[in-house]
Amino acid sequence: MSDYEISRNAILMKIDRIAKNFDIPLDALKFCGDYIAKIDHRLLKSIDRGDGKLVLITGMTPTPHGEGKTTTTIGLTDAVNLLGYKAIGVIRQPSLGPIFGVKGGATGGGRAQVVPMEEINFLFTGDFPAVEYANNLLSAMIDNSIYQGNPLNLDPRRIRFKRVMDMNDRALRHILIGLGGIDGGIPREEGFNITVASEVMAILGISKDLNDLKERLSNIYVGLTYDRTPVYAKDLKAEGAMAVILRNAINPNLVQTLENNPVFIHTGPFANIAHGSPSIISIKLALQFADYVFAEGGFATDLGGEKFVDIVSRLGNFKISASVIVASIRAMKYHGGQKDENIEDIEALKKGFANLQKHIENMRTFGIPVIVALNKFSTDTEKEIEAVSKLLESVNVPFALSEVYENGGIGGENLAKVVVENALETNPKFLYDLDEPIKDKIRKIATSMYGAGDVVYTDEAEANLKEISKLGMDNAFVCMAKTQASLSDNPKLIGRPENFVVTVKEVHALRGANFIVPILGKINTMPGLPKEPLATKLDIDENGFIKGL
């Protein structure tokens, strides 16, 4: 059966029973039908049960195949529950861009899924539209202020805040707005980001409550006046209305696995162009009700892994008990130059292991225990599995095969035992101090996490940094934007490149989130659709059965 057919045939438990099984108060839930609920974020202020152990799920550099990080997160949640502990998975909400583009849905796969799959993948509880509307309300208020006599003296050429849409649409990267004469507004250049790259999404993901959310929204950097004075959302009095739109979106969503265990889904920042983590609120709530919480970081250790430690764990004051790096034999062969997963190739496997080894080193840099989950595929051979086993033993890394895709929680029991045995409560070490100069922070990430030999800046990036120096962001986090396909900023450099040069093309200031976002290489914050989008394969019949998901 397909993933969708498996999900449609699942025996779901009503969400109030899922909550009861984990002692989540029913009066803190807002039900969205029988199988989805929102959890009131204010619950955090009234409970203090002691935190469970937090385990970060990250990965090696992804390949076009996909290595199963979400699937592993969900499967591990089921497996640890089978061992007799209480475990909750925490993941991000899927974006429509990848669903209609290349990647498809993001609810796991096979026997390790969250359900109801179609609801989660398509609009869910309205959180993404709320982020979109709040973001675009501010954009509308910016242009209206200019149109209504421009009392803030905003320079239309220096507006830094962009509109967003949760779709891959390269035609919207650079556009002209305000055309059509006097009634059309003031013409200016504009552009769209995808919703997951919105600063509003980042703020929603890191805010601790509505007051914190509103304060951060008020500090969003809008642009400059004609005399180069910074203007913020609070100058437009926009933060209150934006918070009203986000009043429900701030509450995490509760769903279940195929084995009727709880999973929290909240916010959806991509790790290549944003911080790539579920919300801090959702993680904090999960830690109150579980012995083990499995939180997925987007892409690999150089992106979601680094940002989870340096940004999310610092803001959430999280201890991280272990990091699970999801790897596969076919990914190692790919990074070793063998693109055909059906061919047994020990030499390519050994060569590609260098990529995995770098990611192991990355997590050890933070002082976090590392476990490798070797996601098993039908094309793997016994000789290849034995070779990986010896390679991991040589670097003293515990590992286990993961067969959760085929067998659900039972297929992850060996991995679950290894995780439980090696999960130690640790205070992570950070790559940089917040008060270091921006360029020093960028260099530490590029050299330590990526293996770069040098970092260079375009003239535009230098100009951006000069502008940012006026915004009072000396203690900001660095949230790098780069390709996920390579440790470098060049997607064609697979494996473990070394001593390459990273180019910072632009630098964006997200003052409300307190993020500095360096744009490396040719990464785009508004993706485009491929030649044959998955959207062309999606359909629905008269009974509501979705085809092609």
C-alpha positions as CSV (number, residue, x, y, z in Angstrom):
1,M,0.0,0.0,0.0
2,S,1.0,3.6,-0.5
3,D,1.7,5.9,2.4
4,Y,-1.6,7.6,1.9
5,E,-3.5,4.2,1.7
6,I,-1.8,3.2,5.0
7,S,-2.9,6.4,6.6
8,R,-6.5,6.1,5.3
9,N,-6.7,2.6,6.8
10,A,-5.3,3.6,10.1
11,I,-7.5,3.0,13.3
12,L,-7.4,6.4,14.8
13,M,-8.0,7.1,18.5
14,K,-10.0,10.2,19.4
15,I,-7.7,13.0,20.3
16,D,-9.1,13.4,23.8
17,R,-8.0,9.8,24.6
18,I,-4.5,10.5,23.3
19,A,-4.3,13.5,25.6
20,K,-5.7,11.6,28.6
21,N,-3.1,8.8,28.1
22,F,-0.4,11.5,28.6
23,D,-2.2,13.5,31.3
24,I,-2.6,16.5,29.1
25,P,-5.5,18.5,30.6
26,L,-8.6,18.4,28.4
27,D,-9.6,21.9,29.4
28,A,-6.4,23.1,27.7
29,L,-7.5,21.6,24.4
30,K,-9.4,23.3,21.6
31,F,-10.8,20.4,19.4
32,C,-10.6,20.7,15.7
33,G,-12.7,17.6,14.9
34,D,-12.2,14.2,16.4
35,Y,-8.5,13.7,15.7
36,I,-6.8,17.1,15.9
37,A,-6.6,19.6,18.8
38,K,-4.8,22.8,19.7
39,I,-3.1,23.0,23.1
40,D,-3.4,26.3,24.9
41,H,0.1,27.7,25.2
42,R,-0.8,29.3,28.5
43,L,-0.8,25.8,30.0
44,L,3.0,26.2,30.4
45,K,2.4,28.9,33.1
46,S,0.3,26.6,35.3
47,I,2.3,23.3,35.3
48,D,5.8,22.3,36.4
49,R,6.2,18.6,36.2
50,G,9.9,18.6,35.5
51,D,11.3,18.2,32.1
52,G,11.8,14.9,30.2
53,K,14.9,14.3,28.1
54,L,15.2,16.1,24.8
55,V,16.7,14.3,21.8
56,L,17.5,16.2,18.6
57,I,16.8,14.3,15.4
58,T,19.2,15.6,12.6
59,G,20.9,14.0,9.6
60,M,23.7,13.8,7.2
61,T,23.7,15.9,4.0
62,P,20.4,15.0,2.3
63,T,20.3,13.5,-1.2
64,P,17.5,13.6,-3.8
65,H,16.2,10.3,-2.4
66,G,15.5,11.7,1.1
67,E,16.9,9.9,4.1
68,G,13.8,9.6,6.3
69,K,14.4,12.0,9.2
70,T,10.7,12.7,9.9
71,T,9.9,9.0,9.5
72,T,12.6,8.2,12.1
73,T,11.3,10.9,14.5
74,I,7.9,9.4,14.4
75,G,9.1,5.8,14.5
76,L,11.4,6.5,17.5
77,T,8.4,8.0,19.3
78,D,6.4,4.8,18.8
79,A,9.4,2.6,19.6
80,V,10.3,4.3,22.9
81,N,6.6,4.1,24.0
82,L,6.8,0.4,23.3
83,L,9.7,0.2,25.7
84,G,7.4,1.4,28.5
85,Y,8.4,5.1,28.6
86,K,6.3,8.1,27.6
87,A,7.6,9.7,24.4
88,I,6.2,12.6,22.3
89,G,7.5,13.6,18.9
90,V,7.7,17.3,17.9
91,I,7.8,18.1,14.2
92,R,7.2,21.1,11.9
93,Q,4.1,21.6,9.8
94,P,4.5,20.8,6.0
95,S,4.6,23.7,3.6
96,L,2.5,23.7,0.4
97,G,5.6,24.7,-1.6
98,P,7.4,21.3,-1.4
99,I,4.1,19.4,-1.4
100,F,3.3,20.8,-4.9
101,G,6.9,21.0,-5.9
102,V,9.4,18.2,-5.4
103,K,9.4,16.8,-1.9
104,G,5.7,16.0,-1.4
105,G,4.1,15.6,2.0
106,A,6.0,15.7,5.3
107,T,4.1,13.5,7.7
108,G,6.6,10.5,7.7
109,G,6.1,7.4,5.6
110,G,5.2,3.7,5.6
111,R,4.3,2.5,9.1
112,A,5.8,5.6,10.8
113,Q,3.4,8.4,10.0
114,V,1.3,11.1,11.7
115,V,-2.3,11.2,10.9
116,P,-4.7,12.4,9.6
117,M,-2.2,12.8,6.8
118,E,-4.2,14.8,4.3
119,E,-5.4,17.3,6.9
120,I,-1.8,17.9,8.2
121,N,-0.4,18.4,4.7
122,F,-3.1,20.7,3.4
123,L,-3.7,23.8,5.4
124,F,-4.2,21.9,8.7
125,T,-5.5,24.2,11.5
126,G,-4.8,27.5,9.6
127,D,-1.5,28.4,11.2
128,F,0.3,29.0,7.9
129,P,-2.5,31.2,6.5
130,A,-2.4,33.1,9.8
131,V,1.3,33.8,9.4
132,E,0.7,34.8,5.8
133,Y,-2.1,37.2,6.6
134,A,-0.2,38.8,9.6
135,N,2.9,39.2,7.4
136,N,1.0,40.7,4.5
137,L,-1.1,43.0,6.7
138,L,2.1,44.7,7.7
139,S,3.1,44.9,4.0
140,A,-0.3,46.5,3.2
141,M,0.1,49.0,6.1
142,I,3.6,49.9,4.9
143,D,2.3,50.7,1.4
144,N,-0.8,52.4,2.7
145,S,1.3,54.7,4.9
146,I,3.4,55.8,1.9
147,Y,0.2,56.3,-0.1
148,Q,-1.5,58.3,2.7
149,G,1.1,61.1,2.6
150,N,4.0,59.1,3.9
151,P,4.0,60.5,7.5
152,L,7.0,58.3,8.5
153,N,9.0,59.6,5.5
154,L,9.7,56.0,4.3
155,D,11.9,55.7,1.3
156,P,10.1,53.3,-1.1
157,R,13.5,52.2,-2.5
158,R,14.6,51.0,0.9
159,I,11.7,48.9,2.2
160,R,13.3,45.7,3.6
161,F,10.1,43.8,4.6
162,K,8.6,41.5,1.9
163,R,5.3,39.9,1.3
164,V,5.0,36.1,1.6
165,M,3.0,33.2,0.1
166,D,3.1,29.5,0.9
167,M,3.9,28.4,-2.6
168,N,6.9,27.9,-4.9
169,D,6.6,30.8,-7.4
170,R,9.8,32.2,-8.8
171,A,7.9,34.9,-10.8
172,L,7.3,36.7,-7.5
173,R,10.9,37.0,-6.4
174,H,11.2,40.5,-8.0
175,I,8.0,42.4,-9.0
176,L,6.6,45.9,-9.3
177,I,3.6,47.0,-7.3
178,G,1.5,50.1,-7.1
179,L,0.9,50.3,-10.8
180,G,-2.4,51.5,-12.3
181,G,-2.4,55.2,-11.7
182,I,-3.3,57.2,-8.5
183,D,-5.7,54.5,-7.2
184,G,-3.1,51.8,-7.5
185,G,-0.8,53.2,-4.8
186,I,2.8,54.3,-5.0
187,P,4.9,52.2,-7.5
188,R,7.9,50.5,-6.1
189,E,10.0,47.3,-6.4
190,E,8.8,44.5,-4.2
191,G,9.3,40.7,-3.8
192,F,7.8,37.7,-2.1
193,N,9.4,35.1,0.2
194,I,7.8,31.7,0.8
195,T,5.8,31.8,4.0
196,V,8.2,29.5,6.0
197,A,10.9,32.2,5.4
198,S,8.8,34.9,6.9
199,E,10.1,36.7,9.9
200,V,6.6,36.3,11.3
201,M,7.1,32.5,11.1
202,A,10.4,32.8,12.9
203,I,8.9,35.0,15.6
204,L,5.9,32.6,16.1
205,G,8.4,29.8,16.5
206,I,10.5,31.4,19.2
207,S,8.0,33.4,21.2
208,K,7.1,32.2,24.7
209,D,3.6,33.8,24.9
210,L,1.4,36.4,23.4
211,N,3.1,39.4,25.0
212,D,6.5,38.2,23.8
213,L,5.0,37.6,20.4
214,K,3.6,41.1,20.3
215,E,6.9,42.7,21.5
216,R,8.8,40.8,18.8
217,L,6.3,41.8,16.1
218,S,6.7,45.4,17.1
219,N,10.4,45.3,16.5
220,I,10.2,44.0,12.9
221,Y,12.5,46.1,10.7
222,V,10.5,47.7,7.9
223,G,13.1,49.8,6.2
224,L,14.7,53.3,6.1
225,T,13.4,56.8,5.8
226,Y,14.9,59.2,3.2
227,D,17.3,60.4,5.9
228,R,18.3,56.8,6.7
229,T,16.5,56.4,10.0
230,P,15.2,52.9,10.7
231,V,11.5,52.3,10.8
232,Y,9.9,49.4,12.7
233,A,6.4,47.7,12.7
234,K,5.6,49.6,16.0
235,D,6.0,52.9,14.1
236,L,3.0,51.7,12.0
237,K,1.1,50.5,15.1
238,A,0.8,47.1,13.3
239,E,1.8,44.6,16.1
240,G,-1.6,44.5,17.8
241,A,-3.6,43.6,14.7
242,M,-0.9,41.1,13.7
243,A,-1.1,39.4,17.1
244,V,-4.8,39.2,16.8
245,I,-4.4,37.2,13.6
246,L,-1.9,34.9,15.3
247,R,-3.9,34.4,18.5
248,N,-4.8,30.8,17.7
249,A,-1.6,30.0,15.6
250,I,0.5,30.4,18.7
251,N,-1.1,27.3,20.2
252,P,0.7,24.0,19.2
253,N,-1.3,21.3,17.4
254,L,-1.8,17.8,18.8
255,V,-2.1,14.8,16.5
256,Q,-1.2,11.1,16.7
257,T,1.0,8.4,15.1
258,L,-0.4,5.3,13.4
259,E,0.2,3.6,16.8
260,N,-1.8,6.2,18.6
261,N,1.0,8.1,20.3
262,P,1.0,11.9,20.6
263,V,2.9,14.2,18.2
264,F,3.0,18.0,18.5
265,I,3.2,19.9,15.2
266,H,3.9,23.6,15.3
267,T,5.4,26.2,13.0
268,G,7.3,25.3,9.8
269,P,10.5,27.2,9.2
270,F,12.8,25.6,6.6
271,A,16.3,25.0,7.9
272,N,18.1,26.1,4.7
273,I,16.5,29.6,4.7
274,A,15.2,29.9,8.3
275,H,15.9,28.3,11.7
276,G,14.3,25.0,10.8
277,S,12.8,23.9,14.2
278,P,9.4,23.2,15.7
279,S,8.3,26.0,18.0
280,I,9.9,26.5,21.4
281,I,6.4,26.4,23.0
282,S,5.7,23.0,21.5
283,I,9.0,21.5,22.7
284,K,8.5,23.0,26.2
285,L,5.0,21.6,26.5
286,A,6.1,18.1,25.2
287,L,8.9,18.1,27.9
288,Q,6.2,18.5,30.6
289,F,4.3,15.4,29.6
290,A,6.9,12.9,28.4
291,D,10.0,11.1,29.5
292,Y,11.6,11.5,26.1
293,V,10.9,14.2,23.5
294,F,12.1,13.7,19.9
295,A,12.4,17.1,18.2
296,E,13.2,17.2,14.5
297,G,15.7,19.8,13.1
298,G,15.5,20.5,9.4
299,F,18.0,19.0,7.0
300,A,21.5,18.2,8.4
301,T,23.7,19.1,11.3
302,D,25.2,22.1,9.4
303,L,21.8,23.7,9.1
304,G,18.9,22.6,11.4
305,G,21.3,20.9,13.8
306,E,23.5,24.0,14.3
307,K,20.5,26.3,14.5
308,F,18.7,24.1,17.0
309,V,21.7,24.2,19.3
310,D,22.9,27.8,18.8
311,I,19.5,29.4,18.5
312,V,16.6,27.3,19.8
313,S,18.3,25.6,22.8
314,R,19.7,28.9,23.9
315,L,16.3,30.7,23.6
316,G,14.5,27.8,25.2
317,N,17.1,27.1,27.8
318,F,17.1,23.5,26.7
319,K,19.4,20.7,27.7
320,I,19.9,18.2,24.9
321,S,20.4,14.6,26.0
322,A,21.4,13.2,22.7
323,S,21.5,13.8,18.9
324,V,20.3,11.1,16.5
325,I,21.9,11.5,13.0
326,V,19.8,9.8,10.4
327,A,21.9,8.2,7.7
328,S,21.5,5.7,4.9
329,I,23.7,3.5,2.9
330,R,22.3,4.9,-0.3
331,A,23.1,8.4,0.8
332,M,26.7,7.5,1.7
333,K,27.1,5.8,-1.7
334,Y,25.6,9.0,-3.4
335,H,28.2,11.2,-1.6
336,G,30.9,8.7,-2.6
337,G,30.0,9.1,-6.3
338,Q,27.6,6.2,-6.9
339,K,24.2,7.5,-7.9
340,D,22.6,4.0,-8.5
341,E,21.4,2.8,-5.2
342,N,20.8,-0.7,-6.6
343,I,24.5,-1.3,-7.2
344,E,26.5,-2.7,-4.3
345,D,29.6,-0.4,-4.0
346,I,31.7,-0.7,-0.9
347,E,34.3,1.7,-2.1
348,A,31.7,4.5,-2.8
349,L,30.2,3.7,0.6
350,K,33.5,4.2,2.4
351,K,34.3,7.4,0.4
352,G,30.8,8.8,1.2
353,F,31.2,7.9,4.9
354,A,33.3,11.0,5.1
355,N,30.1,13.1,4.9
356,L,28.5,11.3,7.8
357,Q,31.7,11.5,9.8
358,K,31.7,15.3,9.4
359,H,28.2,15.5,10.8
360,I,29.2,13.3,13.7
361,E,32.1,15.7,14.4
362,N,29.7,18.6,14.2
363,M,27.4,17.4,16.9
364,R,30.4,16.4,19.1
365,T,31.6,20.0,18.8
366,F,28.5,20.9,20.8
367,G,29.4,18.3,23.5
368,I,26.2,16.3,22.7
369,P,26.1,12.5,22.7
370,V,25.7,11.1,19.1
371,I,23.8,8.1,17.9
372,V,23.5,7.1,14.2
373,A,20.2,5.7,13.0
374,L,21.0,3.7,9.9
375,N,17.7,3.9,7.9
376,K,17.5,0.5,6.2
377,F,16.3,0.2,2.6
378,S,15.6,-2.9,0.5
379,T,18.6,-2.1,-1.7
380,D,21.1,-2.4,1.2
381,T,23.2,-5.5,1.2
382,E,24.7,-7.4,4.2
383,K,28.2,-6.5,3.1
384,E,27.3,-2.8,3.0
385,I,25.7,-2.9,6.4
386,E,28.7,-4.7,7.8
387,A,31.0,-2.1,6.3
388,V,29.0,0.8,7.9
389,S,29.1,-1.0,11.2
390,K,32.9,-1.2,11.2
391,L,33.2,2.4,10.1
392,L,31.0,3.6,12.9
393,E,32.8,1.4,15.4
394,S,36.1,2.9,14.2
395,V,34.9,6.4,15.3
396,N,33.2,5.1,18.5
397,V,29.7,6.0,17.6
398,P,26.8,3.8,18.8
399,F,24.2,3.0,16.1
400,A,21.3,0.8,15.2
401,L,19.4,-0.2,12.1
402,S,16.0,1.6,11.8
403,E,13.2,-0.3,10.1
404,V,10.4,1.9,11.2
405,Y,9.2,2.6,7.6
406,E,8.3,-1.1,7.1
407,N,7.5,-2.1,10.7
408,G,6.6,1.0,12.7
409,G,7.6,1.1,16.4
410,I,8.7,-2.6,16.5
411,G,11.2,-1.8,13.7
412,G,12.8,0.9,15.8
413,E,13.1,-0.9,19.1
414,N,16.8,-1.6,18.8
415,L,17.4,2.1,17.9
416,A,15.2,3.1,20.9
417,K,17.3,1.0,23.3
418,V,20.5,2.6,22.0
419,V,19.0,6.1,22.4
420,V,17.8,5.4,26.0
421,E,21.2,3.9,26.9
422,N,23.1,6.9,25.6
423,A,20.9,9.9,26.4
424,L,22.7,12.0,28.9
425,E,21.4,15.3,30.1
426,T,24.0,17.9,28.8
427,N,24.3,21.6,28.6
428,P,25.3,22.2,24.9
429,K,28.4,24.2,24.1
430,F,27.7,27.0,21.7
431,L,29.8,28.0,18.6
432,Y,29.7,31.7,19.4
433,D,29.0,34.2,22.1
434,L,26.1,36.5,21.2
435,D,28.1,39.6,21.8
436,E,30.8,38.7,19.2
437,P,31.1,40.7,16.0
438,I,28.7,39.4,13.3
439,K,31.5,38.4,10.9
440,D,33.2,36.4,13.7
441,K,30.0,34.5,14.2
442,I,29.6,33.8,10.5
443,R,33.2,32.6,10.2
444,K,32.9,30.2,13.2
445,I,29.8,28.6,11.6
446,A,31.3,28.4,8.2
447,T,34.7,27.0,9.3
448,S,33.5,24.7,12.1
449,M,30.2,23.4,10.7
450,Y,30.9,23.4,7.0
451,G,34.6,23.0,6.8
452,A,35.2,26.2,4.9
453,G,38.6,27.7,4.5
454,D,37.5,31.3,4.1
455,V,34.5,33.6,4.0
456,V,34.2,36.4,1.5
457,Y,31.5,39.2,1.2
458,T,30.1,40.8,-1.9
459,D,29.8,44.6,-2.0
460,E,26.1,44.2,-1.4
461,A,26.7,42.1,1.7
462,E,29.1,44.7,3.1
463,A,26.6,47.4,2.5
464,N,23.9,45.3,4.3
465,L,26.2,44.9,7.3
466,K,26.8,48.6,7.4
467,E,23.1,49.3,7.5
468,I,22.5,46.6,10.1
469,S,25.1,48.2,12.4
470,K,22.6,51.0,13.0
471,L,19.9,48.6,14.2
472,G,21.3,47.7,17.6
473,M,21.7,44.0,16.8
474,D,25.1,43.4,18.3
475,N,23.8,40.4,20.3
476,A,21.9,38.8,17.4
477,F,21.8,35.1,16.5
478,V,23.2,34.1,13.1
479,C,20.7,32.1,11.0
480,M,22.6,31.1,7.8
481,A,20.7,30.6,4.6
482,K,22.5,28.1,2.2
483,T,21.9,25.1,0.1
484,Q,21.0,21.9,1.9
485,A,22.6,19.7,-0.8
486,S,26.2,20.3,0.3
487,L,28.2,21.2,3.3
488,S,29.4,24.1,1.2
489,D,27.4,26.9,-0.4
490,N,27.7,25.0,-3.8
491,P,25.1,22.3,-4.2
492,K,27.4,20.4,-6.6
493,L,30.1,19.8,-4.0
494,I,28.9,16.6,-2.5
495,G,30.8,14.4,0.0
496,R,33.0,16.2,2.4
497,P,34.5,19.2,0.6
498,E,37.3,21.0,2.5
499,N,39.0,24.4,2.4
500,F,36.4,25.9,0.0
501,V,35.4,29.6,0.1
502,V,31.9,30.6,1.3
503,T,30.5,33.7,-0.4
504,V,28.0,35.9,1.6
505,K,25.9,37.4,-1.1
506,E,23.5,39.4,1.1
507,V,22.7,39.9,4.8
508,H,19.2,40.4,6.0
509,A,18.2,41.8,9.4
510,L,15.2,40.2,11.2
511,R,15.2,42.5,14.2
512,G,12.0,41.2,15.7
513,A,13.4,37.6,15.8
514,N,16.9,39.0,16.6
515,F,18.3,37.0,13.7
516,I,21.0,38.1,11.3
517,V,20.5,36.0,8.1
518,P,23.5,35.8,5.7
519,I,22.5,34.6,2.3
520,L,25.2,32.2,1.0
521,G,25.7,31.4,-2.7
522,K,22.6,31.2,-4.9
523,I,20.1,30.1,-2.3
524,N,16.6,31.7,-2.8
525,T,14.0,32.6,-0.1
526,M,11.3,32.0,-2.7
527,P,11.8,28.6,-4.4
528,G,10.6,27.8,-7.9
529,L,8.6,24.8,-9.2
530,P,10.5,22.0,-11.0
531,K,9.8,21.1,-14.7
532,E,7.3,18.5,-13.6
533,P,5.8,19.6,-10.3
534,L,4.1,17.0,-8.1
535,A,1.0,19.2,-8.4
536,T,0.5,17.7,-11.8
537,K,0.0,14.3,-10.2
538,L,-2.4,15.3,-7.4
539,D,-6.1,14.6,-7.8
540,I,-9.1,13.9,-5.7
541,D,-12.1,11.6,-6.5
542,E,-15.8,12.1,-5.6
543,N,-15.3,10.3,-2.3
544,G,-12.5,12.6,-1.2
545,F,-9.7,10.1,-1.8
546,I,-6.5,12.0,-2.8
547,K,-4.3,10.5,-5.5
548,G,-0.6,11.2,-5.9
549,L,0.1,12.3,-2.3
